[in-house]
Amino acid sequence: MKLVRYGSNGRERPGLIDVDGRLRSLQDVVADIGPEVYSPEGLRALARLNPADLPLVRGKPRLGVPFVGIGKFIGIGLNYHDHARETGAKAPLEPIVFNKWTTCLSGPFDALEQPPHSTRLDWEVELGVVIGRRARYVGVAQALRHVAGYCTLNDVSERQFQIGRGSQWDKGKGCDGFGPVGPWLVSADEVPDPQALALRLDVNGQRMQQGSTRDMIFSVAQIISYLSHFMTLLPGDLIATGTPAGVGMGMDPPRFLQPGDVVELEIQGLGVQRQQVVASRARVAEDARELIEPPDGGGMGKLRA
């Protein structure tokens, strides 16, 4: 099942994609795509519907984040073997965990606004995992039973903020628009093996990333089990599971996004995203420049995400 939310920003309505790829409305069935909908019981109820009985949505409306109720947006760093090799880093002994703020969430085709003080804007195609039921101290063997579904995700990163500003990763991961999600939430029953999905990302039509989730250092099940021993995972929590090789920071010389660039990314069976980078409409206040703008370009150190 492919669940979506469509309409203008802040006024999205629930829908699903039928077997012919057509958008159908769920407005008369559910209020929104929230935790009660992508719970095990909610998904079973939706599965009993005949999509052909649902109204078709005309035109091509904007697609928003495909579900609501995201309490935590958790990132896992350096989780692909080939990405570790391209950075010159050793594979971590346990998952590297950071936060992406929920205010960074955006639709899969929304413009990506570069922050006004950004100089090293980067891309990362990632498998998104959506929790469907409470997970606390769960074992690896039971972990996937807590997954509602999966989605395509772009873990947009500002490397100067992430690495050159005190190595506090969260600063470079959670700016507004740094979390495009979708185009849809694919229920877990349609993804029998989350470790067998192809990923790719293009910038201006040039292939930058191409990999497979089989190259993950820590599997989806291991990540969920690990996190559940440090926090309670709740329905709606979203996990970005890491990116394969080919990020801009790993290139020689490094390549970063500029206004006008177009990023397109896809995960097998989970849909395509496309964002165009635009210049920020905001300005850094004069009395904040000394705090915000990096002195002498700011040291970057070695890429670790």
Backbone torsions as a table, in degrees:
resi	resn	phi	psi	omega
1	MET	NA	134.7	179.7
2	LYS	-114.1	108.7	-177.7
3	LEU	-98.3	140.6	-177.2
4	VAL	-137.6	166.1	168.6
5	ARG	-130.7	128.7	-173.0
6	TYR	-129.0	152.2	179.1
7	GLY	124.3	179.3	-177.6
8	SER	-65.4	157.0	-176.4
9	ASN	-58.2	123.3	-179.4
10	GLY	90.4	-7.4	-179.4
11	ARG	-131.0	32.2	-177.8
12	GLU	-67.7	150.4	178.5
13	ARG	-120.2	154.2	-176.2
14	PRO	-79.8	146.5	177.3
15	GLY	-158.3	179.6	173.2
16	LEU	-143.6	161.5	177.7
17	ILE	-102.0	124.8	-177.9
18	ASP	-82.6	-178.9	-173.9
19	VAL	-66.2	-18.3	177.9
20	ASP	-96.3	9.0	178.0
21	GLY	79.6	15.2	-178.9
22	ARG	-95.8	145.0	-179.3
23	LEU	-84.3	127.2	178.6
24	ARG	-124.0	145.5	-176.0
25	SER	-81.5	139.5	172.9
26	LEU	-111.6	15.6	-174.1
27	GLN	-59.9	-32.8	-178.9
28	ASP	-85.6	-0.3	-176.6
29	VAL	-110.4	-46.8	-178.9
30	VAL	-135.7	155.9	179.7
31	ALA	-75.5	-36.4	-179.5
32	ASP	-163.8	172.4	177.3
33	ILE	-90.9	78.2	-178.4
34	GLY	-108.8	-177.0	-175.6
35	PRO	-55.3	-31.9	179.2
36	GLU	-71.1	-22.0	179.9
37	VAL	-83.2	-43.5	-179.2
38	TYR	-95.7	17.9	167.0
39	SER	-72.2	163.9	177.3
40	PRO	-54.8	-41.3	-179.7
41	GLU	-68.8	-41.6	-179.5
42	GLY	-64.3	-41.3	179.5
43	LEU	-67.6	-36.6	177.2
44	ARG	-63.8	-39.0	179.3
45	ALA	-65.4	-42.3	178.4
46	LEU	-65.2	-35.7	-178.7
47	ALA	-64.1	-21.0	179.2
48	ARG	-80.9	-11.1	179.1
49	LEU	-75.2	151.0	169.6
50	ASN	-97.2	109.0	-177.3
51	PRO	-54.8	-29.3	-179.5
52	ALA	-64.0	-19.4	178.8
53	ASP	-85.7	-8.3	-178.8
54	LEU	-88.5	146.3	-178.9
55	PRO	-65.1	137.8	172.6
56	LEU	-73.1	143.2	175.5
57	VAL	-95.8	122.6	-177.2
58	ARG	-81.1	154.9	176.8
59	GLY	76.4	-162.8	-179.7
60	LYS	-129.0	77.3	-178.5
61	PRO	-68.5	157.6	173.0
62	ARG	-58.5	142.6	172.9
63	LEU	-103.2	130.9	177.7
64	GLY	-98.8	-171.3	171.2
65	VAL	-55.5	129.1	-167.6
66	PRO	-74.6	-1.9	178.3
67	PHE	-154.7	160.9	177.8
68	VAL	-119.5	174.9	-179.0
69	GLY	91.4	22.3	-178.1
70	ILE	-81.4	101.8	-179.6
71	GLY	-84.3	-37.6	178.9
72	LYS	-130.2	140.3	175.7
73	PHE	-123.4	102.1	-169.2
74	ILE	-108.1	134.0	177.4
75	GLY	-108.6	148.9	175.1
76	ILE	-119.0	122.0	-175.8
77	GLY	-97.1	152.1	172.7
78	LEU	52.1	53.5	-172.4
79	ASN	-111.7	13.4	173.9
80	TYR	-122.3	137.6	-178.9
81	HIS	-58.6	-43.6	-177.1
82	ASP	-70.2	-31.1	176.9
83	HIS	-69.4	-39.1	176.1
84	ALA	-61.2	-42.3	179.7
85	ARG	-63.9	-39.9	-177.5
86	GLU	-69.2	-24.1	178.5
87	THR	-88.7	-11.7	-176.0
88	GLY	77.8	13.0	-178.5
89	ALA	-95.9	153.7	172.9
90	LYS	-76.6	147.7	175.8
91	ALA	-61.1	132.7	-178.7
92	PRO	-65.6	151.8	179.5
93	LEU	-80.6	-20.5	175.0
94	GLU	-150.0	161.3	-175.3
95	PRO	-57.1	138.5	173.7
96	ILE	-90.6	122.9	-171.6
97	VAL	-114.4	134.4	173.2
98	PHE	-143.0	173.2	-178.8
99	ASN	-110.1	143.6	164.0
100	LYS	-115.3	125.5	-175.7
101	TRP	-69.7	145.3	-178.2
102	THR	-65.3	-19.3	176.2
103	THR	-71.0	-7.6	178.1
104	CYS	-86.8	-8.1	-175.9
105	LEU	-64.2	140.5	177.5
106	SER	-151.5	166.5	178.9
107	GLY	-72.4	161.1	-173.0
108	PRO	-68.5	-17.9	-178.6
109	PHE	-120.8	9.6	177.5
110	ASP	-68.9	151.7	175.4
111	ALA	-62.5	145.6	176.7
112	LEU	-100.4	107.5	-177.4
113	GLU	-86.8	120.0	179.3
114	GLN	-75.3	126.9	178.4
115	PRO	-55.9	149.0	-174.3
116	PRO	-63.7	-23.7	-179.1
117	HIS	-107.0	20.4	-179.0
118	SER	-90.3	137.3	177.4
119	THR	-127.5	-13.4	-173.5
120	ARG	-137.8	67.2	-176.7
121	LEU	-84.5	127.0	-170.9
122	ASP	-128.5	167.5	-176.6
123	TRP	-119.3	155.6	175.1
124	GLU	-157.7	108.1	173.0
125	VAL	-75.7	133.3	-176.2
126	GLU	-144.8	149.3	171.0
127	LEU	-78.0	123.6	175.0
128	GLY	-95.1	135.7	179.9
129	VAL	-117.0	127.6	-177.4
130	VAL	-109.5	123.9	179.8
131	ILE	-76.3	135.5	-178.4
132	GLY	-110.0	-19.8	175.3
133	ARG	-148.7	156.3	-173.0
134	ARG	-53.8	132.7	179.7
135	ALA	-128.0	119.8	178.6
136	ARG	-143.0	120.9	-179.5
137	TYR	54.1	48.8	-180.0
138	VAL	-93.4	149.8	176.5
139	GLY	-81.9	164.8	-179.5
140	VAL	-61.6	-41.5	-176.6
141	ALA	-64.0	-25.9	-178.0
142	GLN	-100.3	-6.7	-167.8
143	ALA	-61.8	-44.1	-175.0
144	LEU	-68.3	-15.7	176.1
145	ARG	-68.0	-14.1	-179.3
146	HIS	-95.6	3.7	-177.7
147	VAL	-92.5	128.3	173.9
148	ALA	-81.5	-40.8	-177.9
149	GLY	-178.9	-172.0	-173.7
150	TYR	-133.8	158.3	-179.3
151	CYS	-153.7	160.0	171.5
152	THR	-77.4	143.0	-175.1
153	LEU	-147.1	138.4	173.0
154	ASN	-108.9	109.0	177.6
155	ASP	-83.8	75.8	179.7
156	VAL	-61.5	137.0	-174.1
157	SER	-136.5	142.1	172.5
158	GLU	-108.4	106.9	-169.9
159	ARG	-67.9	-32.0	177.2
160	GLN	-64.7	-43.3	178.5
161	PHE	-66.0	-40.3	-173.6
162	GLN	-71.0	-43.9	-169.2
163	ILE	-110.9	-38.1	-173.8
164	GLY	-88.7	-1.8	-177.7
165	ARG	-116.6	51.9	177.6
166	GLY	91.0	10.5	179.3
167	SER	53.8	38.3	172.9
168	GLN	-99.8	94.1	-169.8
169	TRP	-53.7	-38.1	-174.6
170	ASP	-56.1	-31.8	-179.6
171	LYS	-64.0	-30.1	-177.8
172	GLY	-96.6	4.6	-173.7
173	LYS	-118.8	-14.4	-169.1
174	GLY	-120.8	18.0	177.4
175	CYS	-64.8	158.0	-179.9
176	ASP	-54.2	132.2	178.7
177	GLY	84.9	-0.7	-176.4
178	PHE	-83.7	10.6	180.0
179	GLY	-137.0	61.4	174.3
180	PRO	-63.7	131.0	-176.8
181	VAL	-129.4	139.8	176.3
182	GLY	119.1	-166.4	23.3
183	PRO	-79.8	-18.2	179.6
184	TRP	-142.4	165.0	172.2
185	LEU	-97.3	117.2	-179.0
186	VAL	-96.7	122.0	-176.9
187	SER	-62.0	149.4	-172.2
188	ALA	-60.2	-28.1	-178.8
189	ASP	-65.8	-18.7	178.5
190	GLU	-91.4	-1.2	178.9
191	VAL	-125.1	80.1	-175.0
192	PRO	-63.5	-28.9	179.9
193	ASP	-138.2	99.8	-179.8
194	PRO	-68.0	-7.0	178.1
195	GLN	-97.9	20.8	-179.6
196	ALA	-136.0	40.8	-176.8
197	LEU	-114.2	131.9	175.8
198	ALA	-81.7	142.1	177.6
199	LEU	-125.9	148.5	173.4
200	ARG	-153.5	154.3	176.1
201	LEU	-145.4	134.2	178.7
202	ASP	-119.1	146.4	170.9
203	VAL	-121.3	120.1	-178.0
204	ASN	53.4	37.3	177.5
205	GLY	83.3	-0.7	-180.0
206	GLN	-101.4	127.8	-179.1
207	ARG	-67.4	122.8	179.1
208	MET	-109.4	-42.3	-178.7
209	GLN	-126.0	136.2	173.0
210	GLN	-151.2	121.5	-176.9
211	GLY	-161.3	-166.2	-179.6
212	SER	-142.7	145.7	178.0
213	THR	-64.8	-12.3	176.9
214	ARG	-67.5	-16.7	-179.0
215	ASP	-86.6	3.7	177.9
216	MET	-61.6	141.2	174.2
217	ILE	-72.9	-45.0	175.6
218	PHE	-115.7	126.2	-177.4
219	SER	-70.5	168.0	176.9
220	VAL	-57.4	-44.8	-180.0
221	ALA	-62.3	-41.9	178.7
222	GLN	-65.1	-39.0	179.8
223	ILE	-63.5	-47.2	-179.2
224	ILE	-62.3	-45.5	179.0
225	SER	-60.3	-46.3	-179.1
226	TYR	-59.5	-51.4	-177.4
227	LEU	-61.1	-36.3	-176.2
228	SER	-67.3	-13.1	176.5
229	HIS	-92.1	-2.4	177.4
230	PHE	-120.4	-15.0	178.9
231	MET	-159.3	157.5	172.7
232	THR	-85.1	123.6	176.1
233	LEU	-87.8	131.4	-175.5
234	LEU	-116.5	157.8	176.9
235	PRO	-52.6	130.6	-177.9
236	GLY	100.1	-18.7	177.1
237	ASP	-61.1	137.9	-174.6
238	LEU	-117.7	131.3	-178.5
239	ILE	-118.4	124.0	171.7
240	ALA	-93.3	120.8	-163.5
241	THR	-96.8	12.5	178.2
242	GLY	105.7	167.1	-172.9
243	THR	-128.7	148.4	175.0
244	PRO	-77.3	179.3	-179.5
245	ALA	-62.5	158.1	174.8
246	GLY	113.5	13.2	176.4
247	VAL	-72.6	158.4	-177.0
248	GLY	-61.2	-36.7	-178.3
249	MET	-66.2	-25.9	-177.4
250	GLY	-84.5	-3.2	-177.7
251	MET	-83.7	162.3	179.4
252	ASP	-126.5	102.6	-1.6
253	PRO	-75.9	163.3	178.4
254	PRO	-59.1	150.1	177.8
255	ARG	-126.7	131.7	-179.0
256	PHE	-126.2	157.7	-176.6
257	LEU	-73.7	145.4	178.2
258	GLN	-130.1	156.6	175.6
259	PRO	-52.3	134.8	-176.6
260	GLY	101.5	-23.6	178.2
261	ASP	-66.1	148.7	178.1
262	VAL	-120.4	126.0	178.9
263	VAL	-108.0	128.5	175.5
264	GLU	-127.5	131.4	-176.4
265	LEU	-139.2	153.8	-175.6
266	GLU	-152.4	143.5	169.7
267	ILE	-122.6	135.8	-176.1
268	GLN	-49.5	120.1	177.2
269	GLY	79.9	-7.3	-174.6
270	LEU	-110.6	-3.1	174.0
271	GLY	100.0	168.4	-175.1
272	VAL	-108.7	141.8	170.6
273	GLN	-114.9	157.2	175.3
274	ARG	-150.6	125.2	177.0
275	GLN	-129.5	139.4	171.2
276	GLN	-104.7	132.6	179.8
277	VAL	-78.2	132.6	177.3
278	VAL	-126.0	154.0	178.0
279	ALA	-70.3	147.7	-179.0
280	SER	-66.8	144.2	173.5
281	ARG	-90.2	-8.6	-178.4
282	ALA	-88.1	167.4	177.4
283	ARG	-135.1	144.8	175.2
284	VAL	-77.3	126.0	179.6
285	ALA	-60.8	144.6	-175.7
286	GLU	-57.8	-40.6	-177.4
287	ASP	-80.3	1.9	177.0
288	ALA	-109.3	-7.8	-174.4
289	ARG	-58.2	-40.9	-178.0
290	GLU	-64.7	-29.8	178.6
291	LEU	-80.4	-37.9	-168.5
292	ILE	-92.4	-43.2	-174.1
293	GLU	-81.7	128.7	-174.1
294	PRO	-67.3	134.1	176.3
295	PRO	-69.2	133.5	175.2
296	ASP	53.9	35.5	177.4
297	GLY	82.0	-15.5	176.9
298	GLY	70.6	133.6	178.5
299	GLY	-72.1	141.1	-177.8
300	MET	-101.4	-33.7	-175.1
301	GLY	67.2	-163.4	-177.2
302	LYS	-94.9	138.5	177.9
303	LEU	-59.7	133.0	179.6
304	ARG	-133.5	19.5	-178.5
305	ALA	-128.2	NA	NA
